[in-house]
């Protein structure tokens, strides 16, 4: 089981959020058919999303989304997580793999390349999303998340993320830890924490020798008196929100002519969810039902409005072809 623990150290001066995501990441890598390099980038981002949900969110309905948008061959990595322990995500080009670095580690930084990390906090249904971004520091994900927290949230943080592959090519260990200095933290305690993190080494090496909670208590917060706030670890899992209904709605963005071709040539349509890789078959009668209640651009056919859907385009906006949007009353 993948799980997450939360706690405090240094008399409440340090916040700790840690997750063992081995099973979760192993399943996500298999689901997307990701190579070791792409899988490491995806696993680190999924884990970071879960950790950040417990740092940035307040309400169980909130979600946090991390978008790693780099110029490297991976093309980008995204994860979406919530306080309920669910996370989903994908890497744009999961088949990309690079040679190991000189130190024998996966070259995630080169695969990601230069770019930005964007973090979006969604507060639906009671508020607008809030987003902020910074340039990527290394593309290795952990350092980028730590820099984001320092610059955007003004919170000094140590972030450890790792995905380790065994000799059989399977994910053997995956996890992450965030340690944050809270307001009023004792400077001497922070010096001890910094030394602990510096001496700790790679997270997945530690996870191969001891359970995560033991690593947090005896090594990362050594000398600081760790207080576990989760008597029972919180279960975390890969969970998508796709459905047959959403698969059908995705076809609404195709023109009626394109949908007719799907029926004539293929006898229906296969819709693949990019978040989880789930494949769903949509029958002809369901596709034909999409023709009701939609308004399209008379010039280029772009969908402007469809009955029962959240507004796609607003009155007076410009369509992609430049024509002003004109919606029925």
N, C-alpha and C positions, 0 to 999 in steps of 0.2 A: 504493500500500500504506500502511495505517496502521501506525504503529510507536511504540515506546517506547524511551527511552534513560535510563540511570542513570549517575550520576557523583558525584565529590566535588570540593570546592573548598576553598580556604583551608587547605591542609595537612590535609585530613580534617575540618575544623571545620564544613563545610556539606555537607549531603546534597542532591543534585539528582535529581529524577525528572521527566521531560518526555515528552510524547506528542503526536504529530501524528495526530489522529483524523479527519481530513477525510473520507476515503472511508467510514470506519465510521459516522460521524454522518450523512453524506449518505444512506447506505443505510438507517439506522434511521429517519430522518425520512420517507423514501419508504415504508418498510415499514408505518409506523403512520399515514401520511397526515396528518402533523402540520403545523400552520400554522407560520409563522416564529417566533412567540412561543413556542408549545409546543415546537417543534423546538429552539429555543435552550436552553430549560430542560432538555429531554431530553438534548441533546448535551453540555451542561455536566456533567450528573449522570453520564452514561456515562463521560465522560473522568475525572471526579473519582473514580469507582469504580476505574478502572484505576490511577490514580496512588496511591490509598490502599492498593490491594492490595500495592504494593511498599513501602509505609511501615509497614503494620500487620501483615502476614501473614508467617509463617515457613515454613510447610509447603506443598508444592504442592497438597495436598488441601484446604487452607483456602479459604474464600470470604469476601468482605466485601460487605455489602449496605448501600446508602444509601437511606434513605426520607426524602424531603422531604414533610412533611405540613403543608400550609398551608390557610388559610381562603379563599384566592383562588379564582378561577374554574377554574384548572387542576385543582384537587382533590387533587393529589399527584403526585410523580414518584419513580420507584424504579429503582435499578440494582444489579446483582449481578455481581461481577467476581472473577477469580482470578489467581494467579501464572502460569497457563498462557496468559495473554493474551486470554482469552475474557471477554466482557461481554454482558449482556442487560439490557433495561430497557424501561419504557414510561411514558407520561404518562396520567393517568386521563382527562383530557378533551383529546384531541389537536386538536380543532377550535377551541379557544379562541384568539382572536387579539385583541390590544389595539393601540391607536394608539401610534406611536413616542413616546418621551419628548421633552422639549424639546430635548435635545442630539442627537436623531436616532437614538438607540439603542433597541433592543428593550426593552420594559418587562417584563422577566422578574420583577422584584421585585413589581410590582403583580399580576401573574398568579398568583404563588405566594401572596402575602399573608403574614399573621402565622401562626406555627405553630412547628414544631420540626423539627430534623434528627436522625434516629436512625441510628446506625451499628451494625451487627450483624456480629460476627466469628464465623463458623461453623467449628467444628473437627471436624466429623464425619469419620470415624466414631469418633474417639477422645476426644471431649470435648464438653461442652455449649456452646451458643452464648453469647457474651458481648455484651451490648449497652449502649450509653450514648447519651444524648441531651442536647441543649441547645436553648433557644429560638432560633428563627431571628433573625439580626441584621438582614438586609436582604431575604432571599429571592432574592438575585442569585447564590446558590450558592457562588461562590469565597470571598466574605467569610465565609459561614457555615461552610464547611469549615475555613478558617483559624482561626476562633474555636473550633470544635470541637476542633481539634488543640491549641490553646493551653490550653483549659479541661479537656478530658478526658484528654489525653495529656501535658500540661505541656511541649509542644514548640512553641517560637516558630517560626512558619512564614509564608512568603509564598506565596499561592496565586493563580495566574493561570489563568483559564478563559475560553474564548471560542468563539463560533460566529458566523461572518460569512456573510451571504447576498449573492450577486451580483445584478446587475441582472435576470438571468433568473429570479430566485426560487429558485435552487438554492444549496445550501450550498457556498461557495467555499473557506472555511478553517474549521478547527475544531481545537482542541488545548488543552493545559493544561501547567502547570509547577508543581511544588512545590519550594520551597527552604527547607531546615530547618537551624536552628542546632543542632548536636550538642553534647553535654557537652564543656566545655573549649574551646569556640570562642573565638578571639581577638576581643576587643571592637572593636578597630580594623578587623578584617576584616568584622565584622558591620555596622559603620558604612558601609563601602564597599558592602557588599551592599544595604543599605537605600537608599543613594543610587542605586545601579544600578537597582533595582526602581522607585523613584520616578520616575526619568528615562525609563524604558523605554516607558511608555504601554500602550496596548491590545495584547494578545498577537496578535490576528488581524491588526492593522496590521503588526506585525513579521513575521508569517508570510507576508505578501504581498510583502515585500521581500527575504527571505532564508530559507534552510532553517533548521529548528528548531535543529539542532546548532550552526550558526553563531551564531544569536541567543544561545544559552546560553553559548557560549565567549567571544564577542566583546562581548556587551552585558550580559547578566544577571550573569555572573561575571567581568566585566572587572576586571583587577587582582588576581584571586584564584587564578589558576592552576587552571583546570578540568581534572580527570582523568576521561576517559571510561572507564567500567567495562563498557561494552557495545560491543566492537569491531564486532559485527554488531548492528544495531538489533533489538529484540525485536518480532516481528509481533504485532499486536493485531487482534481481529476481533469482530464481533457474532456470537454463537453461542448458540442456545437449546438447552435440554435436553429439549424436548418430544418426544413420540413417539406412535405409534398406540396403544401400550399405556397411556400416561398419559392420552390422550384418552378411552379407554374407562373408565379408572379414575375420571375426573372425573364420568362419568355415574352412578357408584355412589351418589353423594350425592342423586340424585333417587329418589323413592319408586318402588316397582314400578308403581304406577298411572300415574305421570308417564311412566315409560319405555314403558309399553304405549301411551300416547297418542302418543308420538313415533313409534312403529312404525306405528300405525293411521293417523295423520294425515299423516305426512311420509315414511313408508317408511324410517325411519332417523333419524339425528341428525347435525347439523353441529356440531363442537366447534372453537371458536376459541381459540387460545392467547393470553392477554393479554400475555405477555412479548414475543412476536414477530409476532403477527398471523396465524400459519399456520392455515389452515383444513383440518380433517380430517373426512372422512365416515365415520360408523360404521354398519355394516350391521345389519339386524335380528337376525340370528343372534348377532352379537357382543353386542348389547344384552341379548338373552335370557340369555346366559351369566352375567350379573351376579347373577342371583337366588340362586345357590348360596352358602351359608356366610356369610350376613349376619344381624346382629342389629339390630333397630330398636326405638325407643321405642314401647311399646304405645299411648301416649297421643297423641304428635304425629308419629310416623314418622321422627324423626331417626335417621340411621345411627350406631350405637354401635360396631359391630365388623364386620369383613369378613375372611374367610380370606385369608391371604397378604399382608395389608397391615399396615404399622406401626400400632400401637394408635391408634385414633381417640379413644376416651374410656376413662377408667379406672374400674374398679370403685368404686362409692360416690360418684363425681362426680355433680353435678346436671345433668340434661339442660336444654336451653333452656326447656323447659316446667315445670321444677321437680321432675320425678320422679327419684329416685336411680337411677343406672345399675346394672343387674344383668346381669353377663356370665356366659356359661356357663363351666364349669371346663375 
